[in-house]
């Protein structure tokens, strides 16, 4: 057990990009099972190698830069998914987008027609809740 701890000391470890690559690898693996083709298996193998390389790397600045670039590319999709999930779970509120700045605004349901004022830019608009 002590050997494993010493081996992983100073290694980069796990981050969001590794998680994404692992999910892609699993999808490719199951795709390979159903299609019985060599390309998905080759891509699966490359993803697993990339995950292992990144997790065992000692080059922290490079791995952090890779993860930051991934998060800038995937950030809008992640935020969109989290907002949609929150909207689906929240049955007590309606969500509106400000026509001026695009800010998401939350308003209680069942209040009829209300005037909504954006906290970000101060624009008022009327909506039915």
Secondary structure, DSSP 8 states (H G I E B T S, - for coil): -HHHHHHHTT-----HHHHHHHHHHHHHHHHHHHH--HHHHHHHHHHHHHHHHHHH---HHHHHHHHHHHHHHHHHHHHHHHHHHHHHH--SEEEEE-TTT--EEEEETT--EEEEE-TTT--EEEEE-
